[in-house]
Amino acid sequence: MRRARVALAAAAVLTAALLQATVVGPATVSWSVNLSVVLVAAVALVDGPATGMSFGFTAGLFADLGSHHPAGVLALCWLGVGLLCGRISDRRTVRRDACVIGVVGALAAAATTVLLALLHDGGSVTAAITGLLPAAIGDAALALLVVPLVRRALRAESLRAAHPVYTDLAGDFARRETAGFGARRG
């Protein structure tokens, strides 16, 4: 992974956490809308499950360490968001990706609430169920703004990871065949 990509990931996690605390959180007091979950899901939809899992765990752990509940709850849930979104991505339209993010974000909010109810007395199962629809709508609305930005940022040439070129191997094999290295001796 390139240094610029790591720096972008760190800046994105920090910016999402700050915007969540200052803008999104106060604007959606009664809804469980989370900009960091939307960001994790958008990165996973663009780059796949491996990147989504690592980004989700890192962003979740960062959020866990700044909260009053046990560390690891958000890291576990957001790791699942990265895995799930990375596995079901089709990368076709922003609206479809926003719908996927809305559903997965609502499920992550419900899973977080249930885990906190079990571990920390921070919620209840009924609160998790009643918060599903508002969380899905809020996360989908945020995703309509975040997904195009993430796509554009991660497709920048300076941030793309170097991929091995397999055509060189095939070309090398073809050159050996034509040079007589692979010919049968009879």
N, C-alpha and C positions, 0 to 999 in steps of 0.2 A: 504494500500500500504506500502510496506516495505521501510525502509530508504535507503537501497542500490539501490532500483529501482528509488527513487526520485533523489538520487545523480547521477545515471547513466543518467537520463533524463536531468538534469541540465548540466552535462558535455557534453552530446551529442548536446544540443542546442547551448551551447557556442562554442564547437568545430566546428559545422557546420557553425555558423556565422563567425568565424575566417577564416575557409577555404574558405568560399564564398568570403570574402573580399580580401583575399591574393592570392588565387590560381584560383578558378573557375571563379570569376568575371572578372579578367584581361585576362584569357585565352579565355573567351567567350564574348568579348566586345559587339559584334553586336547581339548576341543571348540572349534570356531571359531564361537562365538556372539557376536554383536555387537549391542548395544542401539542404537547409532547407526544401523546399517543398518535395523533394525526401525523406528526412528523415521522415517527418511527414507521408507521404503516406506509407512508408515501415512499420512504427510502427503500423499504422492503419490496414494494410494488415495482420500483424502478430497477433495483440492483439484485433482487433475489433473496432467498431465505437465509443464506449464510451472513450476508451483510446486515439483513434485517434483524437477525438474532443478536449479533454482536452489538449493533447500534441500539437495539431495544434494551438489552441488558445494561449497557453503559448509561443510557439515558434514565432508565428506571432506578439504577443504583444511585445516580446523582440526585434524583428526586427523593429517593428514600432517605438519603443522608441529610437532606434538608427538612425532614418532616419529623413528627412526633411518634410515628408508629414504628414497629420493628423493621429493621433494614432487610431488604430482600423481597418484600411483598410486591412492590411495583416492578422491581427488576425481573421477577419471575413472570408476572403478568405481561409486561411489555416484551420480554423475550418471546413469549407465546404469540404476541401480536406480530412481531417480526417474522416468526416462522410461518404462521398462518397466511399472512399477506404475501410473503415471498413465494409460498407454494401455490396459491390460487391466482397469482397475477396473470393477466392476459395482455396488459399494456396497450389497450386499444383506445379507449376514450377516457377523458377526464371525468365525465359524468359517471361512467361505470366504476371507475376507480374510487370516486367519491362515495358511491353507494356501498362498495365493499368496505371502505374505511369506516363508514357510518355503522355498519353492522358489526364489524370486528371491534371497533372502538367501544360500542355499547356492551358487547360481551366482555371486553376487558374491564370496563368499569364495574360490571356486575360481578365478575370474578374477584376483582380487588375488594369490593364491598363485602363479599362473602368471606374471603380470607381474613379481612380485618375483623369481621364479626367473630370468627373462630379464634383468632389469635390475640385480639387487642380490645375487644368491646367497642370497635369504632363504627359499627353499622349493623344492619340486620338484613335478613334474606328478603323481607318484604320491601325494604328500601332498594335493594338491588333489582327486584322485579319491577317496581314502579318507576325506576329511573331508566329503564331500557329504552323506551321510545324517545324521551327528551335527549338522552345521550346520543342516540343514533342520528337524530335530526341535527343536533348541534355539531357533532363530529363530521357529518356529511357536508354541512355548510362550510365549515372550516377547511375541509379537504378540497372544496372547489377553488379555494385560494392557494392552498399549500402545494397541491400536486403539480400544477404547472411550474411553480418555482423550483421544486425539487427536481423535476425532469430536466429543466434547463440547466440547473447547477451541476447535476451529476453527468450530464452529457457533454460538458465542456471538455475540450481536448486536453487542457492542462491537468484535469482531474482524473482522466481515464487511466485505469491501471493497464500496464503493459501486458498483452496477451501473447502467448507463444504462437509462432506462425507455423502451422502444420504443412503448409504448401511446400516449404523448403525440404521437409523430410520426403514428401512424395516426389519432388523434383530430383532429389539426390538419388532415390531409388530408381527412377526412370533413367537417369544418366548412367548408372551402373549397368542396367539391363542393356542399354544400347552400346555400351563400351565392351560388352562381352563378359563382364564379371558374373553374370547370372546365367550365361549360356551353358548348356549341357556339354559335357565332354564325352565323346563317343568313341 
